[in-house]
């Protein structure tokens, strides 16, 4: 019971988290500008956001900046690649406390082979202790009659078992008394199977030896387990004190150090107003009008125009070359046609039908390139390469580069006021956070009281363990004495006079009569201690609802009021290693929701509202840029498909290769050799012209078609880009002309939201860490689980094994004692003296003699005698 009181004291101290004084949160509207660091480490939010690619890498700004944007000496040097949309802060991680030792005791290690006996205890103690009786007993409100009646009801099964055991304890003495006092009849015959009795007695002796070994091991295991109780209690108290101290420190550091990170980030953003409020105009314009996309597209158009201008120039040059080659081909083709016509006219009369087959009328140039080379759009596209559209885009950008400098001048006073409010708020919250550690002193006093109680109770536990160990040892020795007599009697059967065997067996029987009573008493005592420990300690500790523990904690001796959080939920959360803030429901005392609600800080809100920026006079689409884009749009519209269709036709109207073959065939059939030779010369000239002029021109034709196709594929996207750029830039200029002030307000709103985002991240980080990451309560579960394993496995388990082995010893003695008695009777009746031969047992056969102790035979029949 003393151990139980120590455990309950530890559980009661858990509620210190809930009973802390409520932290009052005052309105943080002071204008004090003093900075309070209180020896806290300031974490600089370096690399706190994803990298944003610079939008205008090719814009060179060499203007000298003055220091009007710096309103105080800078405390940080921040990078300029912060993500303006979602800056991410890296808050310091709260280190976990590794001082806890309860889990390191490893009470889960061990061989718990008697765990199944707890189900037997549930039969012996089927009822849990009534919660009302438990409360009344602790608060001294229970009457004697009520206690007795409730005790009889709870212990009914155990009391019935005590009665049964008392009857069983009388079995051996009663049986032996009956066997010893009964009269022996003349016709009494002992057992004819002494070997079977000896075998059974050997089995009983073996089982008795195993039980004796089990009792010895369990007796020592109980002692080892009880010896761990002082260390476990001290470790539990130490771990609990360390957990409470470490948890409050972690909660304070989580709140204040993360606030330092957020406030330093705000102060750094106030210093970098040109980067974070001036340049985000580009982001705002990109969001509202797509200015970034339009200017980037304008640069892409300029780059694409330069490339297409070169392609158009190359196309026209290739067309000029093709036209010149075509003109030369046309002259030579005309000459061949005239020669062929002359040869056909000069054919003799017999060969004229064959010459009439030749038809050179279609032998002229069919390739037309004049429309392509005179296309005005292609000529203008070639000329766009001489215009510097990129420079016009640069000039459009430079119109709003002065905005960051202007913003810095306009917001100087407002930023100074924001800085003062931030410093005042930080000092207030740091002071409030220190109050969370105010409960450490009170808890230290309670832990000191718990240690005093433990130090008072532990000596009594040691005294109880000393007496228990001696009782167990005495029981083992008694059983050993009986076992040694049985084993000695069995050993005496081999080469020892039967009288000694009988005397040893009878001595063992008489000893069993006394020892069995002792064994039954020890069994009942051990079962009573185990059942009470199971009912009062293990069941409350293993109850998933922890109803008994809650009832104890709610009594006047401990808290005197209902628990604000069920122990079931508390220990389930601690088993899952959840944080202390949700596990102990500290929201009612710490009030983090109210403490971190930065929008309720009126002084800071007013200072943020004073940040205002005006944006006017920004010109993006100048008349010069618009005129150049319109000219480029016109140049991107030639009908290249028509040109490609015209160029893709045949080079000549006749197939020069087929015509040459026809001329050769006709020449072979002519009878006039002179005409045939002329035709052959013409055919050879045709083939030569085909190789020398037509085929190169065909390659140039294919190249022109390929270039036209490629240029057409590139002109269509460029035309769309130019058209989109003109439309987009007009829309952007319209927005700037008509909504410049709104753009400036949206820009300012983004900057203010960026400053508020730091406080939002601080609030989210604090609530998330308090809810899941800081001061995890697994050590409390380890304390409960360790004590439960120690008491219910390392102590109760061997104790169950001891009384179970004791019960087996009693049952074995009930069986072995009559067996030993019967075996002693066998020796008494059958073997009065080992050296004496047995007399004939039948007078009708006098000739039957004893040949051996245990072997009978009939001799040969005697000779005939007179008188028979």
C-alpha positions in Angstrom: 0.0 0.0 0.0 2.9 2.3 0.6 4.0 1.8 -3.0 0.5 2.6 -4.1 0.5 5.9 -2.2 3.8 6.9 -3.7 2.5 6.2 -7.3 -0.7 8.2 -6.6 1.4 11.1 -5.3 3.2 11.2 -8.6 0.0 11.1 -10.6 -1.5 13.8 -8.5 1.4 16.1 -9.2 0.6 15.8 -12.9 -2.2 18.3 -12.4 0.3 21.0 -11.6 0.1 21.9 -15.2 -3.5 22.6 -15.0 -3.5 24.3 -11.7 -1.0 27.0 -12.7 -2.0 30.6 -12.3 -3.7 32.0 -15.3 -1.5 34.3 -17.2 -3.2 37.7 -17.7 -2.6 39.2 -21.0 -2.7 43.0 -21.1 -3.4 45.0 -24.2 -0.1 45.7 -25.9 -0.7 49.3 -26.9 2.3 51.0 -25.3 4.5 53.3 -27.4 7.7 52.5 -25.5 10.5 52.1 -27.9 13.0 50.3 -25.6 14.3 47.0 -26.7 14.5 44.1 -24.2 16.7 41.2 -25.1 17.0 39.6 -21.6 20.0 37.5 -22.7 18.0 35.8 -25.4 19.7 34.8 -28.6 18.6 36.8 -31.6 18.3 34.5 -34.7 18.8 36.3 -37.9 16.4 35.2 -40.6 19.0 34.5 -43.3 17.9 32.4 -46.3 14.4 32.5 -45.1 12.7 32.3 -48.5 12.9 30.7 -51.9 15.1 32.5 -54.5 13.3 34.8 -56.9 14.9 35.2 -60.3 15.6 38.9 -61.0 13.1 40.2 -63.5 15.3 42.8 -65.2 18.8 41.3 -65.3 19.8 43.3 -68.3 18.8 46.6 -66.8 21.9 48.4 -65.4 21.1 51.0 -62.8 24.2 53.1 -61.9 22.4 55.9 -60.1 23.8 56.6 -56.7 21.5 55.9 -53.8 21.5 58.0 -50.6 20.7 56.6 -47.2 17.2 58.1 -46.7 15.6 54.7 -46.4 17.6 53.8 -43.3 15.9 55.0 -40.2 18.3 53.5 -37.7 21.5 51.6 -37.6 21.0 48.3 -39.3 21.2 45.3 -37.0 21.1 42.7 -39.9 22.5 42.3 -43.3 19.8 40.5 -45.3 20.0 39.0 -48.7 18.0 40.7 -51.5 16.4 37.6 -53.0 13.5 37.1 -50.6 10.3 35.8 -52.0 8.0 38.8 -51.9 4.9 36.7 -52.0 5.5 34.1 -49.2 8.6 34.8 -47.2 9.5 31.8 -45.0 11.1 32.2 -41.6 13.3 29.5 -40.2 12.6 29.4 -36.5 15.0 27.8 -34.0 14.2 24.2 -33.1 13.6 23.6 -29.5 16.1 20.9 -28.4 14.6 17.8 -26.9 15.5 17.0 -23.3 17.4 13.7 -23.0 17.7 13.7 -19.2 14.9 11.2 -18.6 16.0 7.9 -17.1 12.9 5.9 -16.6 12.9 4.5 -20.1 16.5 3.6 -19.7 15.8 1.2 -16.8 14.3 -1.1 -19.4 11.6 -2.7 -17.3 10.1 -4.2 -20.4 13.0 -6.6 -20.6 12.4 -9.9 -19.0 10.7 -13.2 -19.3 7.2 -13.0 -17.9 6.0 -16.6 -18.1 3.4 -16.3 -15.4 1.4 -13.5 -17.0 -1.4 -16.0 -17.7 -2.0 -16.3 -14.0 -3.5 -12.9 -13.9 -6.6 -14.4 -15.5 -6.7 -16.7 -12.5 -6.6 -13.7 -10.2 -9.5 -12.2 -12.1 -11.4 -15.3 -11.0 -10.3 -15.0 -7.4 -11.0 -11.2 -7.5 -13.8 -10.8 -10.0 -14.9 -7.4 -8.7 -13.0 -4.1 -8.9 -12.9 -2.0 -5.8 -16.0 0.3 -5.8 -15.1 3.9 -6.5 -17.4 5.2 -3.8 -15.8 3.0 -1.2 -12.4 4.1 -2.4 -13.2 7.7 -2.1 -14.9 7.3 1.3 -12.0 5.3 2.6 -9.4 7.8 1.6 -11.5 10.7 3.0 -12.3 8.7 6.2 -16.0 8.8 5.5 -16.7 5.1 5.5 -18.3 3.3 8.5 -17.0 0.0 9.8 -20.2 -1.9 9.0 -20.2 -0.6 5.4 -16.5 -1.4 5.0 -17.0 -5.0 6.3 -20.1 -5.6 4.1 -18.3 -4.2 1.0 -15.2 -6.3 1.9 -17.2 -9.5 2.2 -18.9 -8.8 -1.1 -15.6 -8.1 -2.9 -13.7 -11.0 -1.2 -16.5 -13.5 -1.5 -14.7 -15.7 -4.0 -11.5 -15.5 -2.1 -13.1 -16.4 1.2 -14.8 -19.4 -0.4 -11.4 -20.4 -1.8 -9.9 -20.1 1.7 -12.5 -22.6 2.9 -11.8 -25.0 0.1 -8.1 -24.8 0.8 -8.7 -25.4 4.5 -10.5 -28.6 3.6 -7.8 -29.6 1.2 -5.1 -28.9 3.8 -6.9 -31.6 6.0 -6.8 -34.2 3.2 -3.2 -35.5 3.8 -3.4 -35.6 7.7 -6.9 -37.1 7.5 -5.9 -39.7 4.9 -2.8 -40.7 6.9 -4.7 -40.8 10.1 -7.3 -43.2 8.5 -4.5 -45.4 7.0 -2.7 -45.5 10.3 -5.6 -46.2 12.6 -7.6 -48.7 10.5 -7.4 -52.4 11.6 -5.5 -54.7 9.4 -7.5 -57.7 8.4 -6.1 -61.2 8.2 -6.9 -61.5 4.5 -5.3 -58.1 3.7 -3.1 -58.3 0.6 -0.7 -55.4 -0.3 -0.3 -54.1 -3.8 1.0 -56.6 -6.3 2.6 -53.7 -8.4 5.4 -52.1 -6.3 7.2 -51.0 -9.4 4.2 -49.0 -10.7 3.9 -47.3 -7.3 7.6 -46.6 -7.3 7.3 -45.1 -10.8 4.4 -42.8 -9.8 6.3 -41.8 -6.7 9.3 -40.9 -9.0 7.1 -38.8 -11.2 5.7 -37.0 -8.1 9.2 -36.4 -6.8 10.3 -35.0 -10.2 7.3 -32.6 -10.3 7.9 -31.7 -6.7 11.6 -30.9 -7.6 10.5 -28.7 -10.5 8.1 -26.8 -8.3 10.8 -26.4 -5.7 13.2 -24.9 -8.3 10.4 -22.7 -9.6 9.7 -21.4 -6.1 13.4 -20.7 -5.6 13.7 -18.8 -8.8 10.4 -16.8 -8.2 11.5 -16.1 -4.6 14.7 -14.5 -5.8 12.9 -12.7 -8.7 10.5 -11.2 -6.3 13.4 -9.9 -4.2 15.1 -8.5 -7.2 11.9 -6.7 -8.3 11.2 -5.2 -4.9 14.8 -4.1 -4.7 14.2 -2.0 -7.8 11.3 -0.1 -6.3 13.4 2.6 -4.5 15.3 3.2 -7.7 12.2 3.3 -9.8 10.4 5.7 -7.4 13.4 8.0 -7.2 13.8 7.9 -11.0 10.1 8.6 -11.5 10.2 11.7 -9.2 13.4 12.9 -10.8 12.1 12.5 -14.3 8.8 14.2 -13.4 10.7 17.2 -11.9 13.0 17.4 -14.9 10.0 17.1 -17.2 8.1 19.9 -15.6 11.2 22.2 -15.5 12.2 21.3 -19.0 8.7 21.7 -20.4 8.2 25.2 -18.9 11.6 26.2 -20.2 10.9 24.9 -23.7 7.5 26.6 -23.8 9.0 29.9 -22.8 11.9 29.6 -25.3 9.5 28.5 -28.1 7.4 31.6 -27.5 10.2 34.2 -27.1 13.0 32.9 -29.4 10.6 32.5 -32.3 9.3 36.1 -31.6 12.8 37.3 -31.8 13.2 35.8 -35.2 9.9 37.3 -36.4 10.6 40.8 -35.0 14.2 40.8 -36.4 12.8 39.9 -39.8 10.3 42.8 -39.6 13.1 45.3 -38.6 15.2 44.0 -41.5 12.3 44.5 -43.9 11.8 48.0 -42.7 15.4 48.7 -43.5 15.1 47.1 -47.0 12.0 49.1 -48.0 13.5 49.8 -51.5 13.8 46.1 -52.2 10.6 45.0 -50.6 8.1 47.9 -51.3 9.6 49.7 -54.3 10.5 46.7 -56.5 7.4 44.7 -55.7 5.6 47.2 -58.0 6.8 44.9 -60.7 5.1 41.9 -59.0 1.9 43.9 -58.4 1.9 45.0 -62.1 2.5 41.4 -63.1 -0.4 40.3 -61.0 -2.8 43.0 -62.1 -1.6 43.7 -65.7 1.2 41.2 -66.5 3.9 43.9 -66.9 6.7 41.5 -66.3 5.3 39.1 -68.9 4.7 41.9 -71.3 8.3 43.3 -71.0 9.8 39.8 -71.2 7.6 39.1 -74.2 8.8 42.4 -75.7 12.4 41.3 -75.3 11.5 37.9 -76.8 9.9 39.7 -79.7 13.0 41.8 -80.2 15.2 38.7 -80.1 12.9 36.8 -82.4 12.6 39.7 -84.8 16.4 39.9 -85.1 16.5 36.2 -85.9 13.6 36.3 -88.4 15.1 39.4 -90.1 18.3 37.4 -90.7 16.2 34.5 -92.0 14.2 36.8 -94.3 17.4 38.3 -95.7 18.9 34.8 -96.2 15.7 33.8 -98.0 15.7 36.8 -100.3 19.4 36.2 -101.1 18.7 32.6 -101.9 15.8 33.7 -104.1 18.0 36.1 -106.0 20.5 33.3 -106.7 17.7 31.0 -107.7 16.3 33.6 -110.1 19.7 34.2 -111.7 20.3 30.5 -112.1 16.7 30.2 -113.5 17.3 32.9 -116.1 20.4 31.2 -117.3 18.5 27.8 -117.4 15.7 29.5 -119.4 18.2 30.8 -122.0 19.8 27.4 -122.5 16.4 25.6 -122.5 15.2 28.0 -125.2 18.4 27.3 -127.3 17.8 23.5 -126.9 14.2 23.9 -128.0 15.2 25.8 -131.1 17.9 23.2 -131.9 15.4 20.4 -131.5 12.8 22.1 -133.7 15.4 22.7 -136.4 16.6 19.1 -136.3 12.9 17.9 -136.6 12.4 20.2 -139.6 15.5 19.0 -141.3 14.5 15.3 -141.1 14.4 13.5 -144.5 11.0 12.5 -145.8 11.3 8.9 -144.7 12.1 9.8 -141.1 9.7 12.6 -140.7 7.0 10.5 -139.0 9.5 9.6 -136.3 10.7 13.2 -136.0 7.1 14.4 -135.7 7.0 12.5 -132.4 9.4 15.0 -130.8 7.5 18.0 -129.3 9.8 20.6 -127.7 7.1 23.2 -127.3 7.0 22.9 -123.5 10.7 23.2 -122.9 10.8 26.6 -121.1 11.3 27.7 -117.4 8.3 27.3 -115.1 9.8 28.5 -111.8 8.5 32.0 -110.8 10.3 33.9 -108.1 9.5 37.5 -108.9 6.5 37.8 -106.5 8.5 36.3 -103.7 11.4 38.8 -104.2 9.1 41.8 -104.6 6.9 40.9 -101.5 6.7 44.2 -99.4 6.2 42.4 -96.1 9.3 40.3 -96.5 11.3 43.3 -97.5 10.0 45.2 -94.4 10.7 42.1 -92.2 14.3 42.2 -93.5 14.5 45.8 -92.6 13.3 45.4 -89.0 16.7 44.0 -88.1 18.2 47.5 -88.5 15.8 48.9 -85.8 16.8 48.4 -82.2 13.6 47.2 -80.5 15.5 46.1 -77.4 16.5 49.7 -76.7 12.9 50.8 -76.8 12.0 48.0 -74.3 14.8 49.2 -72.0 13.5 52.7 -72.1 10.0 51.5 -71.2 11.4 49.8 -68.2 13.4 52.7 -67.0 10.3 54.7 -66.5 9.5 53.2 -63.1 13.0 52.5 -61.7 12.7 55.6 -59.6 9.8 54.2 -57.6 11.8 52.4 -54.8 13.8 55.5 -54.0 10.6 57.6 -53.8 8.9 54.9 -51.6 11.8 55.0 -49.1 11.5 58.8 -48.7 7.7 58.7 -48.3 7.5 56.0 -45.7 10.4 57.0 -43.4 8.3 58.3 -40.4 5.8 55.4 -40.6 8.6 52.9 -40.5 10.2 54.5 -37.4 6.9 54.2 -35.6 6.5 50.6 -36.6 9.9 49.8 -35.2 9.1 51.4 -31.9 5.9 49.4 -31.5 7.6 46.1 -32.4 10.2 46.6 -29.7 7.6 47.5 -27.1 5.5 44.4 -28.0 8.5 42.1 -27.8 9.4 43.4 -24.4 5.8 42.8 -23.2 5.6 39.2 -24.4 9.0 38.3 -23.0 7.8 39.5 -19.6 4.6 37.5 -19.9 6.5 34.3 -20.9 8.5 34.4 -17.8 5.4 33.8 -15.7 5.1 30.3 -17.1 8.0 29.2 -14.9 6.4 30.4 -11.7 5.0 26.9 -10.9 8.4 25.3 -10.7 8.8 26.3 -7.0 5.4 24.8 -6.0 6.1 21.6 -7.9 9.5 21.3 -6.2 7.8 21.5 -2.8 5.4 18.7 -3.8 8.1 16.5 -5.1 10.1 17.1 -1.9 7.0 15.9 0.1 6.7 12.9 -2.2 10.3 12.0 -1.6 9.8 12.2 2.1 6.8 9.9 1.9 8.8 7.5 -0.3 11.7 7.5 2.1 9.3 6.8 5.0 7.6 3.9 3.2 10.6 2.2 1.5 12.1 0.9 4.8 8.8 -0.8 5.6 8.8 -2.3 2.1 12.4 -3.6 2.8 11.3 -5.1 6.1 8.3 -6.8 4.4 10.6 -8.1 1.7 13.0 -9.5 4.3 10.3 -11.4 6.1 8.7 -12.5 2.8 12.0 -13.9 1.6 12.6 -15.9 4.8 9.1 -17.3 4.6 9.6 -18.3 1.0 13.0 -19.8 1.9 11.5 -21.7 4.8 8.7 -23.1 2.5 11.3 -24.2 0.0 13.3 -26.0 2.7 10.2 -27.7 4.0 9.4 -28.9 0.5 13.0 -29.9 0.0 12.9 -32.0 3.2 9.9 -33.9 1.9 11.4 -34.2 -1.5 14.7 -35.5 -0.1 12.9 -38.2 1.9 11.0 -39.4 -1.2 14.1 -39.4 -3.3 16.0 -41.1 -0.5 13.4 -43.8 -0.2 13.4 -44.4 -4.0 17.2 -44.6 -3.9 17.1 -47.1 -1.0 15.2 -49.6 -3.1 18.5 -50.3 -4.9 20.7 -52.4 -2.6 19.3 -51.3 0.8 17.3 -53.3 3.3 13.6 -53.0 2.8 13.2 -52.0 6.4 15.1 -48.8 5.8 13.0 -48.1 2.7 9.8 -48.5 4.6 11.1 -46.3 7.5 12.1 -43.6 5.0 8.7 -43.7 3.3 6.8 -43.5 6.5 9.1 -40.6 7.7 8.3 -38.8 4.5 4.6 -39.4 4.9 4.6 -38.0 8.4 6.6 -35.0 7.3 4.2 -34.4 4.5 1.3 -34.2 6.9 2.9 -31.2 8.6 4.5 -29.6 5.6 1.3 -29.8 3.6 -0.4 -27.6 6.1 2.4 -25.1 6.0 2.3 -25.1 2.2 -1.4 -24.4 2.1 -1.0 -21.5 4.5 1.8 -20.1 2.4 -0.2 -20.6 -0.7 -3.2 -18.7 0.7 -1.0 -15.9 2.0 0.8 -15.5 -1.4 -2.5 -15.7 -3.2 -4.0 -13.0 -0.9 -1.1 -10.7 -1.4 -1.1 -11.3 -5.2 -4.9 -10.8 -5.5 -4.9 -7.6 -3.4 -2.0 -6.3 -5.5 -3.8 -7.1 -8.6 -7.0 -5.5 -7.5 -5.5 -2.4 -5.8 -2.5 -1.7 -8.1 -2.4 -3.5 -11.4 -6.1 -3.2 -12.4 -6.1 0.6 -11.8 -2.9 1.0 -13.7 -4.0 -1.2 -16.6 -7.6 0.2 -16.7 -7.9 2.0 -20.0 -10.3 4.5 -18.4 -8.1 5.0 -15.3 -11.3 5.4 -13.2 -9.8 4.3 -9.9 -6.9 6.7 -10.3 -9.2 9.6 -11.2 -11.3 8.8 -8.1 -8.2 8.9 -5.9 -7.0 12.2 -7.4 -10.4 13.8 -7.0 -10.5 13.1 -3.3 -9.9 15.8 -0.6 -6.6 14.2 0.2 -5.2 15.2 -3.2 -6.9 17.7 -5.5 -10.4 17.9 -4.0 -12.1 18.7 -7.3 -12.9 17.0 -10.5 -10.2 16.7 -13.1 -10.4 19.0 -16.0 -9.0 16.4 -18.4 -9.7 12.6 -18.2 -6.6 10.5 -17.4 -7.6 8.3 -20.2 -7.1 11.1 -22.7 -4.0 12.4 -21.0 -2.2 9.1 -20.9 -3.3 8.1 -24.4 -1.8 11.4 -25.7 1.3 10.9 -23.7 1.6 7.4 -25.1 1.5 8.9 -28.6 4.2 11.4 -27.5 2.0 14.4 -28.0 3.0 17.9 -26.8 2.1 19.0 -23.2 0.0 22.0 -24.4 -2.9 19.9 -25.9 -2.3 16.9 -23.6 -2.8 18.9 -20.5 -5.3 21.4 -22.1 -3.2 24.4 -21.1 -5.1 26.7 -23.4 -7.3 27.7 -20.5 -4.2 29.0 -18.5 -1.6 30.1 -21.1 -4.1 31.6 -23.6 -1.8 31.4 -26.5 -4.6 32.3 -28.9 -5.0 35.6 -27.2 -1.3 36.2 -26.6 -0.3 35.7 -30.2 -3.2 37.6 -31.8 -1.0 40.4 -33.2 -4.0 42.0 -35.0 -5.2 43.1 -31.6 -2.1 45.2 -31.0 -3.6 48.6 -31.6 -0.4 50.6 -31.6 1.2 48.4 -34.3 -2.0 48.4 -36.4 -2.1 52.2 -36.4 1.6 52.5 -37.3 1.1 50.1 -40.3 -1.9 52.1 -41.5 0.4 55.1 -41.9 2.5 53.4 -44.6 1.2 55.0 -47.9 2.8 55.3 -51.4 1.6 57.3 -54.4 2.5 56.1 -57.9 1.9 58.4 -60.9 3.4 59.3 -64.2 4.7 55.9 -65.2 4.9 55.5 -69.0 5.4 52.1 -70.5 4.0 52.2 -74.1 5.6 55.2 -75.7 4.5 56.4 -79.2 7.9 55.4 -80.7 7.6 51.9 -79.2 4.0 51.6 -80.5 4.9 52.7 -84.0 7.7 50.1 -84.2 5.5 47.3 -83.0 2.8 48.2 -85.5 5.4 48.1 -88.3 6.6 44.8 -87.1 3.1 43.4 -86.9 2.6 44.4 -90.6 5.9 42.7 -91.6 4.8 39.5 -89.9 1.9 38.9 -92.2 3.2 37.7 -95.7 1.4 34.9 -97.4 4.2 32.5 -97.5 1.9 29.5 -98.3 1.1 31.0 -101.7 4.8 31.6 -102.4 5.6 28.0 -101.3 2.9 26.6 -103.6 4.2 28.6 -106.6 7.8 27.6 -105.9 7.0 23.9 -105.4 6.1 23.4 -109.1 8.3 21.9 -111.8 11.5 23.7 -112.9 10.6 23.2 -116.6 7.3 22.5 -118.2 8.7 19.4 -119.8 10.5 16.5 -118.1 14.0 17.1 -119.5 15.2 13.5 -118.6 12.2 11.9 -120.4 12.6 14.2 -123.4 16.3 13.3 -123.7 15.4 9.6 -123.6 12.8 10.1 -126.2 15.2 12.0 -128.5 17.8 9.1 -128.1 15.2 6.5 -129.0 14.1 8.5 -132.0 17.7 9.0 -133.1 18.3 5.2 -133.0 15.4 4.6 -135.3 16.3 7.2 -137.9 17.9 6.1 -141.2 19.6 9.4 -141.8 22.8 9.2 -139.9 23.4 13.0 -139.9 20.0 13.7 -138.4 20.5 10.9 -135.9 23.8 12.3 -134.9 22.3 15.8 -134.4 19.6 14.4 -132.2 22.1 12.5 -130.1 24.1 15.7 -129.6 20.9 17.5 -128.6 20.0 14.6 -126.1 23.5 14.8 -124.7 23.1 18.6 -124.2 19.8 18.0 -122.4 21.4 15.5 -120.0 24.3 17.9 -119.5 21.8 20.8 -118.8 19.9 18.5 -116.4 23.0 17.8 -114.4 24.5 21.3 -114.6 21.5 23.6 -114.2 18.3 21.8 -113.4 19.4 19.6 -110.5 21.2 22.5 -108.7 18.2 24.6 -109.3 15.9 21.9 -107.9 18.1 21.8 -104.7 17.8 25.6 -104.5 14.1 25.2 -105.0 13.9 22.7 -102.1 16.0 24.9 -99.9 13.7 27.9 -100.7 10.6 25.7 -99.8 12.3 24.6 -96.6 13.2 28.2 -95.7 9.7 29.4 -96.5 8.2 26.6 -94.3 10.5 27.3 -91.5 10.0 31.1 -91.7 6.2 30.6 -91.8 6.3 28.4 -88.7 8.2 31.1 -86.9 6.3 34.1 -88.3 3.0 32.9 -86.9 4.1 32.7 -83.3 5.9 36.0 -83.7 2.9 37.6 -85.2 0.8 36.4 -82.2 3.5 37.6 -79.8 3.6 41.1 -81.4 -0.1 41.3 -81.5 -0.3 40.2 -77.8 2.5 42.6 -76.8 0.7 45.6 -78.4 -2.6 44.6 -76.8 -1.0 43.8 -73.5 1.1 47.0 -73.4 -2.0 49.1 -74.3 -3.9 47.4 -71.4 -1.0 48.0 -69.0 -0.7 51.7 -70.0 -4.5 52.0 -69.5 -4.2 50.5 -66.0 -1.3 52.8 -65.1 -3.0 55.9 -66.4 -6.4 55.2 -64.8 -5.5 53.1 -61.7 -1.9 54.1 -60.8 -3.0 55.1 -57.3 -4.8 51.7 -56.8 -1.6 49.9 -57.9 0.4 51.9 -55.4 -2.1 51.0 -52.7 -2.0 47.3 -53.6 1.8 47.5 -53.5 1.7 49.0 -50.0 -0.8 46.4 -48.9 1.5 43.6 -50.0 4.3 45.1 -48.1 2.2 45.5 -45.0 1.0 41.9 -45.4 4.6 40.8 -45.7 5.3 42.4 -42.3 2.2 40.7 -40.9 3.2 37.4 -42.5 6.1 37.2 -40.1 3.8 37.6 -37.1 1.4 35.1 -38.7 4.3 32.6 -39.1 5.4 33.3 -35.6 1.8 32.6 -34.3 1.5 29.5 -36.5 4.9 28.2 -35.4 4.1 28.8 -31.7 0.7 27.2 -31.9 2.1 24.3 -34.0 5.0 23.7 -31.8 2.9 24.0 -28.6 0.4 21.6 -30.1 2.8 19.0 -31.5 6.5 19.7 -31.1 7.4 21.2 -27.7 7.5 19.4 -24.4 6.3 16.1 -25.5 4.8 14.2 -22.6 6.1 10.7 -23.5 8.3 10.8 -20.3 5.1 10.8 -18.2 3.9 7.7 -20.0 7.3 6.1 -19.5 7.0 6.8 -15.7 3.5 5.2 -15.6 4.5 2.4 -17.9 7.7 1.7 -16.0 6.0 1.6 -12.6 3.3 -0.6 -14.0 5.8 -3.1 -15.5 7.8 -3.1 -12.3 4.9 -3.8 -10.0 2.8 -6.0 -12.2 5.4 -7.9 -14.1 8.7 -7.9 -12.1 7.0 -8.2 -8.7 3.5 -9.6 -9.2 4.5 -12.0 -11.9 7.1 -13.9 -9.8 4.7 -13.7 -6.9 2.1 -15.4 -9.0 4.6 -18.0 -10.0 5.5 -18.6 -6.4 2.0 -19.3 -5.2 1.3 -21.3 -8.3 4.3 -23.5 -7.7 3.2 -23.8 -4.0 -0.2 -24.9 -5.1 1.3 -27.6 -7.4 3.5 -28.7 -4.5 0.4 -29.1 -2.3 -1.5 -31.0 -5.0 1.5 -33.3 -5.7 1.9 -34.0 -1.9 -1.8 -34.9 -1.8 -1.1 -37.5 -4.5 2.4 -38.6 -3.4 1.7 -39.1 0.3 -0.9 -42.0 -0.1 1.3 -43.5 -2.8 4.3 -43.5 -0.5 2.1 -45.0 2.3 0.9 -47.8 0.0 4.5 -48.5 -1.1 5.6 -48.7 2.6 2.8 -51.3 3.2 4.0 -53.4 0.3 7.4 -53.5 1.9 6.0 -54.4 5.3 3.8 -57.3 4.1 5.9 -58.8 1.3 9.5 -58.4 2.6 9.9 -58.8 6.4 13.5 -59.8 5.9 15.6 -59.8 2.8 17.5 -62.9 3.5 14.6 -65.1 4.5 13.0 -67.2 1.9 9.2 -67.1 1.6 7.2 -70.1 2.9 5.0 -72.0 0.6 1.9 -70.3 0.1 -0.2 -73.4 -0.7 -0.2 -76.5 1.5 -1.6 -78.5 -1.3 1.7 -78.4 -3.2 4.5 -79.0 -0.7 6.9 -79.7 -3.4 6.8 -76.1 -4.6 10.0 -74.3 -3.4 11.3 -70.8 -3.7 14.1 -70.6 -6.2 14.4 -66.8 -6.2 12.8 -63.8 -4.5 10.6 -62.9 -7.4 10.7 -66.0 -9.6 8.5 -69.1 -8.9 8.7 -72.5 -10.7 7.4 -76.0 -10.2 10.1 -78.7 -9.9 9.9 -82.1 -11.6 7.3 -84.5 -10.3 8.5 -86.7 -7.3 8.7 -90.5 -7.4 5.6 -92.4 -6.5 5.1 -93.0 -2.8 3.2 -95.5 -0.8 -0.1 -94.6 0.6 -1.2 -92.3 -2.5 
